[in-house]
């Protein structure tokens, strides 16, 4: 796909990889497709995006001492997908939670532990499969159709880990659920975002001036 053909940022256009990713995802959702195709082709786009980590602005890579952060990088104008950076401080973790929409996750910096969960016969949530140790470059997909209940944590004790997520909706405004492991009880939540600003993808004035 032409929008992802030239990976990497340059000093004159540092955010170019994110712009290409957004353009590629927009092309992908412009045509009705099976979810499996979206996940496969979107994963290829994500692999290109996370080959280089220099494009992520520092403001969207900052950990919080008490909780993980979810920074909005882009939301499709029709809310068909959103792109976020998750920043996990040392030892931070999520509760058991779901997403209710498809998602693609790529580890940009550090390491993440991902443990999937499923209900047992008694309705409790128990670990499903082996713990996934996801290092830089790793990609995971989730959806209600293939399993989207998990816990994510940063096992590192000395630095943050960062992953880039694209979801099939405006994830900060999606009603989701966290779960009590022992009882299976669900608790509604809407995550929102950790910042009320987003990167400026479209100021290419420096490049245009240079071409004059």
Backbone as ProteinMPNN parsed JSONL, in Angstrom:
{"seq_chain_A": "XXXXXXXXXXXXXXXXXXXXXXXXXXXXXXXXXXXXXXXXXXXXXXXXXXXXXXXXXXXXXXXXXXXXXXXXXXXXXXXXXXXXXXXXXXXXXXXXXXXXXXXXXXXXXXXXXXXXXXXXXXXXXXXXXXXXXXXXXXXXXXXXXXXXXXXXXXXXXXXXXXXXXXXXXXXXXXXXXXXXXXXXXXXXXXXXXXXXXXXXXXXXXXXXXXXX", "coords_chain_A": {"N_chain_A": [[0.848, -1.182, 0.0], [0.617, 2.191, -0.832], [0.661, 4.199, 1.104], [2.161, 3.288, 3.202], [4.677, 2.86, 2.319], [7.125, 4.046, 2.741], [8.812, 3.796, 5.383], [9.73, 5.34, 8.53], [10.89, 8.327, 10.153], [11.886, 11.714, 9.414], [14.162, 14.45, 10.045], [12.946, 16.773, 9.044], [10.315, 16.086, 8.834], [9.068, 14.719, 11.169], [6.801, 13.344, 12.081], [5.826, 11.825, 10.07], [5.584, 8.9, 9.809], [3.321, 8.303, 11.442], [1.346, 9.788, 10.124], [1.253, 8.42, 7.677], [0.372, 5.958, 8.593], [-2.202, 6.575, 9.589], [-3.394, 7.396, 7.173], [-3.258, 4.975, 5.777], [-4.894, 3.295, 7.388], [-7.298, 4.64, 7.081], [-7.822, 4.258, 4.341], [-8.182, 1.508, 4.524], [-10.54, 1.138, 6.073], [-12.352, 2.422, 4.519], [-13.513, 0.778, 2.66], [-15.934, -1.755, 2.922], [-15.076, -4.571, 4.836], [-14.229, -7.919, 5.881], [-13.719, -8.605, 9.345], [-11.421, -10.115, 9.918], [-9.763, -9.563, 7.754], [-9.307, -6.823, 8.117], [-7.863, -6.903, 10.53], [-5.595, -8.352, 9.722], [-4.465, -6.819, 7.583], [-4.288, -4.371, 8.842], [-2.474, -5.027, 10.844], [-0.14, -5.321, 9.36], [0.277, -2.668, 8.576], [0.675, -1.596, 11.118], [3.067, -2.848, 11.827], [4.876, -1.517, 10.166], [4.647, 1.062, 11.224], [5.705, 0.85, 13.852], [8.326, 0.227, 13.461], [10.037, 2.313, 13.735], [10.663, 4.518, 16.369], [10.963, 7.205, 16.684], [9.094, 9.03, 15.846], [7.051, 9.487, 17.684], [5.682, 12.044, 19.543], [7.12, 13.659, 22.41], [5.292, 14.552, 24.326], [3.282, 12.7, 24.269], [4.284, 10.453, 25.304], [4.676, 10.303, 27.961], [4.902, 8.948, 31.194], [2.687, 8.464, 34.037], [2.947, 8.841, 37.539], [1.154, 7.345, 39.073], [-0.678, 5.899, 37.562], [-1.419, 4.168, 34.462], [-1.259, 5.692, 31.191], [-3.37, 6.849, 28.56], [-3.094, 8.151, 25.553], [-4.655, 10.047, 23.104], [-3.938, 9.858, 19.703], [-5.035, 10.056, 17.17], [-8.316, 10.336, 15.843], [-10.592, 8.936, 13.676], [-12.698, 10.914, 11.606], [-15.309, 9.945, 11.386], [-15.383, 8.242, 13.435], [-14.63, 5.608, 13.003], [-12.252, 4.389, 13.551], [-9.617, 4.655, 15.983], [-6.472, 5.924, 17.139], [-4.092, 5.359, 19.584], [-1.591, 6.065, 22.085], [-0.354, 4.01, 24.574], [1.019, 4.378, 27.703], [2.975, 2.942, 30.057], [4.005, 3.156, 33.29], [6.774, 2.001, 35.391], [6.005, -1.237, 36.488], [3.242, -0.841, 36.332], [-0.201, -1.768, 35.695], [-3.172, -3.029, 34.071], [-6.628, -3.535, 35.111], [-8.481, -6.658, 34.82], [-10.019, -6.583, 31.738], [-12.254, -5.71, 28.993], [-12.75, -4.875, 25.452], [-14.688, -4.565, 23.466], [-14.636, -3.86, 20.805], [-12.757, -4.377, 17.732], [-9.156, -4.572, 17.848], [-5.709, -3.576, 17.392], [-2.473, -3.99, 18.523], [0.726, -2.684, 18.966], [3.979, -3.009, 20.19], [5.994, -0.379, 21.034], [8.105, 0.645, 22.593], [10.116, -0.78, 25.162], [8.771, -3.444, 27.198], [5.94, -5.569, 27.4], [3.681, -7.452, 29.399], [1.157, -9.699, 28.641], [-1.793, -11.138, 29.572], [-4.288, -13.25, 28.728], [-7.781, -13.749, 29.516], [-10.585, -15.853, 30.433], [-13.972, -16.849, 31.046], [-14.721, -19.328, 33.492], [-16.532, -22.408, 34.23], [-17.921, -21.688, 36.476], [-18.301, -19.036, 36.165], [-16.286, -17.348, 36.876], [-13.309, -15.402, 36.169], [-10.496, -16.699, 34.623], [-6.99, -17.274, 33.949], [-6.111, -17.636, 30.505], [-4.42, -19.669, 28.427], [-0.856, -19.175, 27.787], [1.214, -16.708, 29.433], [1.906, -13.846, 27.56], [4.886, -12.481, 26.555], [5.628, -9.527, 25.41], [7.77, -7.856, 23.427], [9.592, -5.016, 22.048], [8.308, -4.31, 18.854], [6.541, -6.425, 18.766], [3.262, -7.611, 17.937], [-0.173, -7.706, 18.685], [-3.533, -8.878, 18.363], [-6.962, -8.141, 19.077], [-10.413, -8.861, 19.652], [-13.976, -9.086, 20.146], [-14.697, -11.393, 18.798], [-12.446, -13.064, 18.639], [-11.409, -13.073, 21.134], [-11.076, -10.81, 23.704], [-10.526, -10.146, 26.292], [-8.347, -9.28, 28.76], [-5.315, -8.787, 30.75], [-2.911, -6.281, 30.946], [0.462, -5.485, 31.563], [3.378, -3.692, 32.701], [6.401, -5.114, 33.005], [8.853, -4.075, 33.621], [11.077, -2.5, 35.879], [12.454, -0.161, 35.913], [11.886, 1.648, 33.894], [9.559, 3.162, 31.561], [7.112, 1.489, 29.496], [5.834, 1.472, 26.177], [3.07, 1.23, 24.042], [1.434, 1.182, 20.851], [-1.867, 1.554, 19.842], [-4.578, 0.662, 17.749], [-7.971, 0.964, 17.351], [-11.281, -0.27, 16.58], [-13.135, 1.945, 16.705], [-13.991, 4.964, 18.518], [-12.102, 4.751, 21.003], [-11.846, 5.917, 23.523], [-14.384, 6.755, 24.1], [-15.955, 4.554, 24.193], [-18.183, 2.33, 25.744], [-17.1, 0.079, 28.063], [-15.884, -2.822, 29.927], [-14.652, -3.746, 33.123], [-13.511, -6.515, 35.118], [-14.194, -8.515, 37.972], [-12.023, -10.885, 39.186], [-12.587, -13.037, 40.904], [-15.361, -13.184, 41.304], [-16.442, -12.707, 38.821], [-17.947, -10.525, 38.27], [-19.056, -7.746, 36.354], [-18.019, -4.44, 35.637], [-19.019, -1.397, 34.425], [-17.177, 0.901, 32.379], [-15.887, 3.938, 30.944], [-13.171, 4.929, 29.246], [-12.026, 7.415, 28.466], [-9.459, 9.906, 27.782], [-5.971, 10.642, 28.385], [-5.094, 13.174, 27.842], [-6.087, 16.335, 26.502], [-5.312, 17.159, 24.033], [-4.08, 16.582, 20.681], [-1.608, 15.159, 18.391], [-0.381, 17.29, 15.761], [-0.955, 16.32, 12.722], [-0.946, 17.379, 10.204], [0.398, 19.705, 9.54], [2.366, 20.459, 7.177], [3.893, 22.501, 6.339], [6.607, 23.245, 6.402], [7.85, 21.419, 4.674], [6.559, 22.034, 2.28], [7.354, 24.669, 1.879], [10.08, 24.243, 1.516], [10.129, 23.039, -0.93], [9.571, 25.032, -2.678]], "CA_chain_A": [[0.0, 0.0, 0.0], [1.518, 3.319, -1.007], [0.717, 5.033, 2.284], [3.112, 2.739, 4.164], [5.808, 2.367, 1.543], [8.377, 4.672, 3.125], [8.817, 3.909, 6.826], [10.757, 6.152, 9.158], [10.717, 9.764, 10.206], [13.042, 12.517, 9.045], [14.161, 15.678, 10.854], [12.027, 17.771, 8.502], [8.93, 15.58, 8.891], [9.217, 13.637, 12.154], [5.572, 12.616, 12.371], [5.381, 11.192, 8.826], [5.093, 7.522, 9.942], [1.951, 8.296, 11.962], [0.462, 10.262, 9.066], [1.068, 7.321, 6.721], [-0.455, 4.932, 9.229], [-3.584, 7.066, 9.585], [-3.881, 7.327, 5.795], [-3.452, 3.569, 5.446], [-6.073, 2.784, 8.087], [-8.476, 5.25, 6.469], [-8.07, 3.479, 3.125], [-8.632, 0.167, 4.893], [-11.928, 1.125, 6.537], [-13.228, 3.039, 3.521], [-14.189, -0.312, 1.957], [-16.398, -2.783, 3.857], [-14.221, -5.75, 4.823], [-14.341, -8.826, 7.014], [-12.843, -8.205, 10.442], [-10.143, -10.815, 9.81], [-8.93, -8.834, 6.787], [-8.899, -5.581, 8.766], [-6.818, -7.221, 11.492], [-4.381, -8.773, 9.013], [-3.864, -5.702, 6.857], [-3.94, -3.366, 9.832], [-1.25, -5.469, 11.518], [0.985, -4.996, 8.481], [0.49, -1.238, 8.72], [1.237, -1.366, 12.445], [4.468, -3.28, 11.801], [5.644, -0.425, 9.578], [4.635, 2.203, 12.134], [6.524, 0.67, 15.052], [9.735, 0.0, 13.11], [10.765, 3.519, 14.127], [9.935, 5.127, 17.485], [11.31, 8.618, 16.8], [7.975, 9.873, 15.432], [6.098, 9.743, 18.763], [6.043, 13.259, 20.276], [7.386, 13.427, 23.829], [4.096, 14.823, 25.135], [2.397, 11.535, 24.233], [5.102, 9.326, 25.764], [4.998, 10.569, 29.351], [4.19, 8.133, 32.183], [2.147, 9.093, 35.243], [3.465, 8.029, 38.645], [0.137, 6.548, 39.765], [-1.563, 5.138, 36.678], [-1.014, 4.173, 33.065], [-1.858, 6.782, 30.42], [-3.879, 6.559, 27.217], [-3.085, 9.415, 24.827], [-5.233, 10.001, 21.759], [-3.101, 10.347, 18.612], [-5.905, 10.379, 16.037], [-9.616, 9.665, 15.746], [-11.247, 9.082, 12.383], [-13.823, 11.846, 11.746], [-16.568, 9.217, 11.555], [-15.157, 7.366, 14.593], [-14.49, 4.214, 12.58], [-11.073, 3.874, 14.242], [-8.828, 5.629, 16.735], [-5.088, 5.524, 17.38], [-3.675, 5.864, 20.887], [-0.378, 5.538, 22.703], [-0.47, 3.612, 25.978], [2.293, 4.536, 28.394], [2.925, 2.222, 31.325], [5.133, 3.351, 34.178], [7.302, 0.746, 35.934], [5.125, -2.064, 37.295], [1.817, -0.527, 36.213], [-0.993, -2.814, 35.058], [-4.608, -2.802, 33.952], [-7.486, -4.602, 35.629], [-9.057, -7.509, 33.774], [-10.946, -5.716, 31.02], [-12.525, -6.022, 27.591], [-12.659, -3.745, 24.536], [-15.964, -4.585, 22.735], [-14.36, -3.583, 19.395], [-11.474, -4.966, 17.34], [-7.993, -3.752, 18.154], [-4.37, -4.026, 17.008], [-1.535, -3.402, 19.476], [2.133, -2.859, 18.627], [4.874, -2.513, 21.239], [6.918, 0.605, 20.472], [9.272, 0.723, 23.47], [10.041, -1.562, 26.381], [8.217, -4.795, 27.227], [4.635, -5.708, 28.044], [3.134, -8.763, 29.671], [-0.257, -9.771, 28.286], [-2.423, -12.383, 29.995], [-5.695, -13.361, 28.344], [-8.669, -14.364, 30.496], [-11.877, -16.342, 29.967], [-14.82, -17.323, 32.141], [-14.817, -20.773, 33.698], [-17.904, -22.895, 34.364], [-18.547, -20.996, 37.605], [-18.458, -17.632, 35.842], [-15.11, -16.575, 37.282], [-12.329, -15.203, 35.111], [-9.251, -17.422, 34.879], [-6.031, -17.098, 32.847], [-6.327, -18.45, 29.315], [-3.176, -19.787, 27.688], [0.368, -18.732, 28.434], [1.528, -15.288, 29.497], [2.637, -13.353, 26.4], [5.908, -11.475, 26.816], [5.653, -8.767, 24.163], [8.851, -6.888, 23.389], [9.465, -4.056, 20.968], [8.014, -4.892, 17.554], [5.491, -7.441, 18.861], [1.918, -7.166, 17.578], [-1.256, -8.555, 19.166], [-4.861, -8.444, 17.948], [-8.066, -8.495, 19.971], [-11.779, -8.526, 19.251], [-14.909, -10.004, 20.797], [-14.794, -12.651, 18.052], [-11.276, -13.926, 18.858], [-11.004, -12.93, 22.528], [-10.613, -9.442, 23.959], [-10.443, -9.924, 27.736], [-6.968, -9.528, 29.167], [-4.607, -7.863, 31.633], [-1.631, -5.85, 30.382], [1.309, -4.879, 32.592], [4.771, -3.378, 32.384], [7.217, -5.851, 33.97], [10.113, -3.379, 33.856], [11.092, -1.767, 37.143], [13.289, 1.035, 35.81], [11.504, 2.55, 32.805], [8.222, 2.992, 31.007], [6.888, 0.779, 28.241], [4.847, 2.183, 25.362], [2.514, 0.518, 22.895], [0.524, 1.926, 19.993], [-3.088, 0.778, 19.654], [-5.628, 1.161, 16.872], [-9.218, 0.285, 17.703], [-12.385, -0.085, 15.649], [-14.075, 2.917, 17.248], [-13.374, 5.996, 19.347], [-11.995, 3.889, 22.175], [-12.035, 6.676, 24.749], [-15.81, 6.997, 24.3], [-16.648, 3.264, 24.099], [-18.531, 1.746, 27.039], [-16.442, -1.22, 28.194], [-16.086, -3.485, 31.21], [-13.612, -4.418, 33.891], [-14.104, -7.704, 35.722], [-13.664, -9.079, 39.211], [-11.558, -12.228, 38.846], [-13.16, -14.062, 41.78], [-16.82, -13.309, 41.157], [-16.846, -12.517, 37.435], [-18.815, -9.353, 38.153], [-18.622, -6.744, 35.388], [-18.186, -3.039, 36.017], [-18.933, -0.542, 33.248], [-16.323, 2.082, 32.414], [-15.54, 4.632, 29.707], [-11.807, 5.275, 29.642], [-11.563, 8.756, 28.163], [-8.066, 10.024, 27.375], [-5.105, 11.272, 29.381], [-4.77, 14.522, 27.409], [-7.133, 16.892, 25.637], [-4.711, 17.607, 22.783], [-3.608, 15.507, 19.806], [-0.528, 15.632, 17.513], [-0.756, 17.937, 14.506], [-0.473, 15.476, 11.629], [-1.145, 17.931, 8.864], [1.193, 20.893, 9.246], [3.498, 20.109, 6.324], [4.308, 23.775, 5.74], [8.071, 23.286, 6.22], [8.191, 20.669, 3.476], [6.065, 22.758, 1.122], [8.235, 25.813, 1.673], [11.374, 23.761, 1.012], [9.978, 22.652, -2.329], [9.309, 26.235, -3.497]], "C_chain_A": [[0.887, 1.236, 0.0], [1.673, 4.148, 0.25], [1.711, 4.529, 3.299], [4.414, 2.325, 3.495], [7.143, 2.916, 2.01], [8.426, 4.847, 4.63], [9.898, 4.853, 7.306], [10.442, 7.627, 9.111], [11.998, 10.437, 9.749], [13.019, 13.778, 9.884], [13.177, 16.719, 10.359], [10.567, 17.353, 8.602], [8.86, 14.436, 9.894], [7.98, 12.787, 12.35], [5.031, 11.868, 11.151], [4.911, 9.749, 9.01], [3.669, 7.441, 10.48], [0.97, 8.775, 10.904], [0.202, 9.156, 8.046], [0.182, 6.226, 7.308], [-1.927, 5.336, 9.219], [-4.174, 6.998, 8.183], [-4.16, 5.883, 5.382], [-4.67, 2.974, 6.118], [-7.35, 3.377, 7.502], [-8.831, 4.541, 5.173], [-8.676, 2.122, 3.464], [-10.101, 0.154, 5.283], [-12.886, 1.783, 5.565], [-14.028, 1.999, 2.749], [-14.662, -1.342, 2.966], [-15.558, -4.055, 3.714], [-14.551, -6.639, 6.005], [-13.351, -8.4, 8.089], [-11.474, -8.867, 10.334], [-9.211, -10.099, 8.838], [-8.45, -7.516, 7.377], [-7.753, -5.844, 9.73], [-5.511, -7.593, 10.802], [-3.7, -7.596, 8.329], [-3.477, -4.571, 7.806], [-2.685, -3.735, 10.598], [-0.019, -5.178, 10.676], [1.305, -3.504, 8.539], [1.13, -0.917, 10.073], [2.707, -1.759, 12.487], [5.356, -2.197, 11.211], [5.748, 0.751, 10.553], [5.629, 2.034, 13.271], [7.96, 0.266, 14.741], [10.622, 1.138, 13.596], [9.995, 4.139, 15.28], [10.183, 6.623, 17.605], [10.135, 9.537, 16.493], [7.059, 10.248, 16.585], [6.511, 10.994, 19.536], [6.187, 12.976, 21.779], [6.151, 13.619, 24.697], [3.172, 13.623, 25.234], [3.137, 10.257, 24.633], [5.432, 9.446, 27.246], [4.217, 9.65, 30.297], [3.653, 9.005, 33.31], [2.585, 8.233, 36.42], [2.446, 7.066, 39.248], [-0.702, 5.657, 38.857], [-1.005, 5.154, 35.257], [-1.79, 5.26, 32.326], [-2.278, 6.292, 29.042], [-4.032, 7.893, 26.484], [-3.688, 9.224, 23.439], [-4.261, 10.614, 20.758], [-3.922, 10.751, 17.397], [-7.225, 9.655, 16.222], [-10.212, 9.966, 14.385], [-12.471, 9.991, 12.534], [-15.176, 11.166, 11.908], [-16.471, 8.16, 12.661], [-15.124, 5.889, 14.215], [-13.244, 3.572, 13.185], [-10.42, 5.013, 15.007], [-7.454, 5.04, 16.982], [-4.65, 6.159, 18.695], [-2.293, 5.325, 21.249], [-0.69, 5.225, 24.157], [0.923, 3.688, 26.585], [2.149, 3.94, 29.79], [4.173, 2.562, 32.126], [5.61, 2.023, 34.73], [6.281, 0.031, 36.821], [3.647, -1.791, 37.148], [1.086, -1.599, 35.409], [-2.455, -2.391, 34.975], [-5.353, -3.793, 34.851], [-7.815, -5.582, 34.501], [-10.12, -6.676, 33.063], [-11.186, -6.227, 29.609], [-12.437, -4.75, 26.764], [-13.962, -3.509, 23.771], [-15.835, -4.202, 21.261], [-13.042, -4.265, 19.037], [-10.332, -4.004, 17.686], [-6.704, -4.408, 17.691], [-3.386, -3.267, 17.885], [-0.11, -3.702, 19.025], [3.011, -2.254, 19.704], [5.94, -1.631, 20.607], [8.214, 0.687, 21.274], [9.049, -0.178, 24.681], [9.467, -2.954, 26.182], [6.856, -4.762, 27.9], [4.336, -7.176, 28.28], [1.635, -8.721, 29.381], [-0.787, -11.139, 28.704], [-3.892, -12.347, 29.602], [-6.479, -14.084, 29.436], [-9.945, -14.842, 29.808], [-12.675, -16.817, 31.174], [-14.738, -18.838, 32.252], [-16.274, -21.151, 33.92], [-18.661, -22.196, 35.491], [-18.724, -19.506, 37.353], [-17.31, -16.755, 36.279], [-14.166, -16.423, 36.091], [-11.007, -15.85, 35.514], [-8.303, -17.199, 33.707], [-6.27, -18.099, 31.728], [-5.025, -18.508, 28.532], [-2.001, -19.232, 28.465], [0.471, -17.21, 28.462], [2.344, -14.9, 28.265], [3.621, -12.282, 26.847], [6.147, -10.747, 25.497], [6.74, -7.707, 24.25], [8.702, -5.997, 22.158], [9.3, -4.755, 19.608], [6.922, -5.941, 17.573], [4.131, -6.83, 18.552], [0.909, -8.19, 18.072], [-2.565, -8.004, 18.631], [-5.896, -8.926, 18.952], [-9.375, -8.175, 19.263], [-12.707, -9.457, 20.01], [-14.984, -11.364, 20.106], [-13.638, -13.593, 18.348], [-10.773, -13.885, 20.294], [-10.448, -11.539, 22.784], [-10.598, -9.108, 25.446], [-9.03, -10.258, 28.188], [-6.526, -8.537, 30.241], [-3.278, -7.55, 30.963], [-0.831, -5.175, 31.487], [2.693, -4.604, 32.031], [5.643, -4.085, 33.415], [8.513, -5.132, 34.336], [10.02, -2.535, 35.125], [11.813, -0.426, 37.047], [12.901, 1.987, 34.687], [10.096, 2.211, 32.312], [8.253, 2.064, 29.788], [5.746, 1.48, 27.508], [4.377, 1.281, 24.231], [1.544, 1.421, 22.155], [-0.658, 1.019, 19.674], [-3.955, 1.452, 18.596], [-6.856, 0.309, 17.139], [-10.311, 0.621, 16.696], [-13.492, 0.787, 16.196], [-13.296, 3.986, 17.985], [-13.23, 5.422, 20.751], [-12.201, 4.65, 23.479], [-13.492, 6.948, 25.079], [-16.636, 5.707, 24.193], [-16.949, 2.748, 25.508], [-17.978, 0.312, 27.095], [-16.645, -1.775, 29.598], [-14.756, -3.901, 31.819], [-14.297, -5.521, 34.69], [-13.407, -8.065, 37.029], [-13.289, -10.533, 38.936], [-12.281, -13.304, 39.644], [-14.642, -14.275, 41.553], [-17.28, -13.243, 39.708], [-17.71, -11.295, 37.215], [-18.201, -8.328, 37.204], [-18.926, -5.353, 35.899], [-18.0, -2.181, 34.767], [-17.895, 0.556, 33.458], [-16.184, 2.647, 31.011], [-14.203, 5.303, 29.982], [-11.467, 6.75, 29.478], [-10.106, 8.735, 27.73], [-7.279, 10.808, 28.417], [-4.709, 12.696, 29.019], [-5.897, 15.018, 26.522], [-6.567, 17.503, 24.368], [-4.26, 16.388, 21.99], [-2.466, 16.042, 18.953], [-1.097, 16.299, 16.264], [-0.135, 17.144, 13.358], [-0.284, 16.247, 10.32], [-0.408, 19.233, 8.611], [2.46, 20.464, 8.504], [4.088, 21.353, 5.676], [5.819, 23.828, 5.499], [8.479, 22.56, 4.945], [7.751, 21.425, 2.21], [6.954, 23.97, 0.825], [9.579, 25.376, 1.06], [11.313, 23.403, -0.458], [9.796, 23.859, -3.245], [10.579, 26.678, -4.219]], "O_chain_A": [[1.834, 1.302, 0.783], [2.726, 4.753, 0.451], [2.084, 5.283, 4.199], [5.171, 1.525, 4.046], [8.187, 2.332, 1.718], [8.117, 5.93, 5.128], [10.86, 5.134, 6.59], [9.818, 8.122, 8.172], [13.059, 9.816, 9.701], [11.963, 14.153, 10.392], [12.624, 17.474, 11.159], [9.675, 18.19, 8.466], [8.616, 13.293, 9.506], [8.086, 11.626, 12.744], [3.919, 11.341, 11.184], [3.902, 9.383, 8.408], [2.886, 6.605, 10.028], [-0.128, 8.23, 10.792], [-0.931, 8.971, 7.601], [-0.649, 5.643, 6.613], [-2.794, 4.531, 8.881], [-5.324, 6.591, 8.012], [-5.162, 5.596, 4.727], [-5.413, 2.222, 5.488], [-8.373, 2.697, 7.432], [-10.001, 4.25, 4.924], [-9.576, 1.645, 2.772], [-10.84, -0.741, 4.872], [-14.101, 1.717, 5.752], [-15.107, 2.302, 2.238], [-13.868, -1.776, 3.801], [-15.355, -4.552, 2.606], [-15.087, -6.175, 7.012], [-12.272, -7.894, 7.782], [-10.463, -8.233, 10.634], [-8.004, -10.035, 9.069], [-7.302, -7.128, 7.162], [-6.776, -5.094, 9.751], [-4.437, -7.193, 11.25], [-2.494, -7.398, 8.479], [-2.467, -3.897, 7.604], [-1.907, -2.856, 10.968], [1.031, -4.825, 11.213], [2.474, -3.12, 8.551], [2.017, -0.068, 10.161], [3.511, -1.073, 13.117], [6.467, -1.976, 11.693], [6.809, 1.361, 10.689], [6.327, 2.985, 13.622], [8.734, -0.011, 15.657], [11.814, 0.948, 13.839], [8.776, 4.279, 15.186], [9.671, 7.256, 18.528], [10.175, 10.716, 16.846], [6.344, 11.245, 16.484], [7.589, 11.012, 20.13], [5.461, 12.154, 22.338], [5.983, 12.922, 25.697], [2.372, 13.525, 26.164], [2.694, 9.144, 24.35], [6.346, 8.785, 27.741], [2.991, 9.583, 30.209], [4.102, 10.134, 33.511], [2.592, 7.007, 36.31], [2.829, 6.074, 39.869], [-1.373, 4.746, 39.343], [-0.223, 6.033, 34.893], [-2.848, 5.695, 32.78], [-1.629, 5.436, 28.442], [-4.958, 8.66, 26.746], [-3.273, 8.338, 22.692], [-3.812, 11.746, 20.934], [-3.554, 11.677, 16.674], [-7.265, 8.518, 16.691], [-10.321, 11.128, 13.991], [-13.214, 9.849, 13.505], [-16.091, 11.739, 12.499], [-17.346, 7.306, 12.806], [-15.533, 5.028, 14.993], [-13.18, 2.35, 13.319], [-10.645, 6.186, 14.712], [-7.283, 3.822, 17.03], [-4.819, 7.362, 18.893], [-1.883, 4.264, 20.777], [-1.223, 6.064, 24.884], [1.881, 3.131, 26.048], [1.32, 4.373, 30.59], [5.287, 2.282, 31.681], [4.931, 1.01, 34.563], [5.758, 0.608, 37.774], [2.848, -2.465, 37.797], [1.676, -2.256, 34.552], [-2.909, -1.514, 35.71], [-4.771, -4.781, 35.3], [-7.457, -5.342, 33.348], [-11.015, -6.126, 33.705], [-10.438, -7.057, 29.093], [-12.099, -3.684, 27.278], [-14.297, -2.365, 23.463], [-16.831, -4.218, 20.537], [-12.296, -4.684, 19.922], [-10.526, -2.794, 17.798], [-6.61, -5.632, 17.605], [-3.454, -2.042, 17.983], [0.221, -4.852, 18.734], [2.81, -1.104, 20.092], [6.698, -2.08, 19.748], [9.297, 0.787, 20.698], [7.924, -0.317, 25.162], [9.652, -3.569, 25.132], [6.645, -4.016, 28.856], [4.689, -8.035, 27.472], [0.934, -7.813, 29.826], [-0.293, -12.171, 28.249], [-4.651, -11.508, 30.088], [-5.939, -14.907, 30.174], [-10.34, -14.327, 28.762], [-12.099, -17.15, 32.209], [-14.69, -19.545, 31.246], [-17.158, -20.302, 33.808], [-19.889, -22.118, 35.467], [-19.233, -18.785, 38.212], [-17.347, -15.541, 36.078], [-14.212, -17.2, 35.138], [-10.471, -15.59, 36.591], [-8.755, -16.959, 32.588], [-6.591, -19.261, 31.974], [-4.572, -17.483, 28.022], [-2.12, -18.868, 29.635], [-0.108, -16.517, 27.625], [3.35, -15.54, 27.955], [3.225, -11.285, 27.452], [6.784, -11.277, 24.586], [6.646, -6.773, 25.046], [7.807, -6.195, 21.336], [10.054, -5.666, 19.266], [6.416, -6.319, 16.516], [3.879, -5.667, 18.87], [1.101, -9.394, 17.903], [-2.702, -6.792, 18.46], [-5.737, -9.968, 19.588], [-9.424, -7.318, 18.381], [-12.275, -10.514, 20.472], [-15.295, -12.371, 20.742], [-13.821, -14.81, 18.314], [-9.819, -14.582, 20.637], [-9.469, -11.131, 22.159], [-10.652, -7.938, 25.825], [-8.569, -11.387, 28.019], [-7.241, -7.597, 30.59], [-2.599, -8.45, 30.469], [-1.376, -4.386, 32.259], [3.119, -5.192, 31.037], [5.635, -3.703, 34.586], [9.201, -5.544, 35.27], [8.984, -1.929, 35.398], [11.788, 0.36, 37.993], [13.524, 3.038, 34.536], [9.537, 1.152, 32.598], [9.288, 1.887, 29.146], [4.82, 2.007, 28.124], [5.184, 0.648, 23.548], [0.917, 2.304, 22.74], [-0.481, -0.135, 19.286], [-4.05, 2.678, 18.557], [-6.783, -0.92, 17.149], [-10.271, 1.664, 16.044], [-14.662, 0.409, 16.154], [-12.07, 3.919, 18.067], [-14.117, 5.58, 21.589], [-12.689, 4.074, 24.451], [-13.813, 7.329, 26.205], [-17.863, 5.757, 24.112], [-16.067, 2.732, 26.366], [-18.34, -0.543, 26.287], [-17.468, -1.273, 30.364], [-13.85, -4.35, 31.118], [-15.506, -5.477, 34.915], [-12.191, -7.933, 37.162], [-14.128, -11.324, 38.505], [-12.56, -14.378, 39.113], [-15.129, -15.404, 41.6], [-18.389, -13.676, 39.393], [-18.161, -11.047, 36.097], [-16.997, -8.071, 37.236], [-19.963, -5.118, 36.519], [-16.951, -2.231, 34.125], [-17.746, 1.08, 34.562], [-16.339, 1.935, 30.019], [-14.112, 6.158, 30.862], [-10.697, 7.291, 30.272], [-9.575, 7.69, 27.356], [-7.85, 11.541, 29.224], [-4.049, 13.366, 29.814], [-6.581, 14.229, 25.868], [-7.247, 18.276, 23.694], [-4.081, 15.303, 22.543], [-2.348, 17.257, 18.792], [-2.16, 15.918, 15.773], [1.052, 17.28, 13.063], [0.455, 15.811, 9.437], [-0.578, 19.822, 7.543], [3.482, 20.151, 9.114], [4.701, 21.282, 4.611], [6.264, 24.395, 4.501], [9.352, 23.028, 4.214], [8.467, 21.454, 1.209], [7.266, 24.256, -0.331], [10.132, 26.059, 0.198], [12.325, 23.455, -1.157], [9.861, 23.719, -4.467], [10.56, 27.666, -4.953]]}, "name": "protein", "num_of_chains": 1, "seq": "XXXXXXXXXXXXXXXXXXXXXXXXXXXXXXXXXXXXXXXXXXXXXXXXXXXXXXXXXXXXXXXXXXXXXXXXXXXXXXXXXXXXXXXXXXXXXXXXXXXXXXXXXXXXXXXXXXXXXXXXXXXXXXXXXXXXXXXXXXXXXXXXXXXXXXXXXXXXXXXXXXXXXXXXXXXXXXXXXXXXXXXXXXXXXXXXXXXXXXXXXXXXXXXXXXXX"}
